[in-house]
Structures are given as structure tokens and as C-alpha cells.
């Protein structure tokens, strides 16, 4: 069997207020910080998996998909080099090479490129997809970039909504979807990956933006949809960590700087 590999895709940075990541309490960050945007490619002999889909290449600018206020509060930096299609191209891959795309949630920095994946099963929490469809119908861009949602609704995409009652789901023996449910957003999914040499890695996305969110007691972020759901998810992540999993956060600049990026190779 070909060996499994996990690649870390550097999809640029968001310049934003650090109080988004840590709402109150002692923060190690300056007032304004550049938080990494990332996605993860898991090469598996039974089907390649992508976890998260970054920002749309046309997110920014006067005709950009993101509303002007969102562009100024969360300014995407990195340009074309950091667009998901380019990062995949560097690995010799295109959107059609993925059997599964798992979306942690559908905010503009995690699901922006999902419409490119016409041949993949697009796995997302059912409550998140429902919130997106409702926001689109209501012309509401509070939580999601409306022009992203419009592209998703118009495209003929193969959604696979996961409801809370389904619990965690195995995609492969070594790749498991963690059904976190309500918390940071309306429906969150994480991904647990067991690698032969590197061990267990848990991709938690914005269920914990940075290490401090996972402290006991946690330094809570400045934003969450559901506080008790968020705290319950932190408990679940701590349990994984206590079983020796490596927890990779959604937007922690210090941790991300330490990870090997796809341009330098993968994790085995
Ligand atoms: Zn995010």
C-alpha cells in the first residue's frame, strides 16, 4: 500500500484584531495580527481528502466577493501564490483529484474554493449547510460571504450533509470526521488523521483558533455562535490531546510557523 501523507497548505494570512482569537484576558498577541489561513491535503490510497478550502481567489478588491467591511476587518494577504488552486498545482493536483472535501464550516476563509470541487463528495455539517442556505435566501451576509453562498447554491455540487445524530464518521481507517456540532459556527466538523510515523493529528479548525482557547480554563475567543457548544467541543479536543494527539489549531500564527508546508514536503 502506498504510504499516507498529509500536506499543510499555506493559504495566506488574515490581518485582523487579535481580540477575535482571544476576547478577554492576557493575550500574547499584538492588537492587530496576521493569522494564517490553511487547508490540509491527505493523500490516501483509497481516496484523497481535502480538509477546508480557503478563501476564493477573488475574495478581495473593489469587485471582490467579500463585502467591503469584511475585507477591512479581515484583510486577506498572500495573493495568487496562496490561492488553493495554486497550492494544489504545486503538488501536481487539481480539484478533480479529490474524492472527499471536508469543510470544518462554511465561513469565507474555510469554504471559499469549494465550488471548484465538482467531482468530490463535499462533506459538511447539516446545520451549517442549512444556515448557509437560509442566509442566502435572506440576502444576509452577516456570517457568510453572500457571493460565495450564491455560487454554491447555483453550482451543482455533491453535498453530503452530516447531522449531529450521526456522530463521528470514518472516511478511511486512519481518517475520521469529528462531529463537533454547534460552537464556533452552527455546525462544526474536525478531522482526525492517524499517520504511520507522525502519529495522531487532530485538525480542529476554528473549534479552537489558538492554543490559549484550549487552556483550562480556556481563554475564550471574541466570537462564537454557541458558548456551551464551544466549551463542550474544547472538552472533546482536550480528551484527544490527552490521548497523545497533536492538536492543530485554526489560526495560531506561532504553531503554523512551525509546521512543514506542502512546498517542503508532507507528514508521513
Ligand atoms: Zn477561520
Boltz pocket constraint, residues with backbone or C-beta under 6 A from the ligand:
constraints:
  - pocket:
      binder: B
      contacts: [[A, 107], [A, 109], [A, 110], [A, 206], [A, 250], [A, 251]]
      max_distance: 6.0
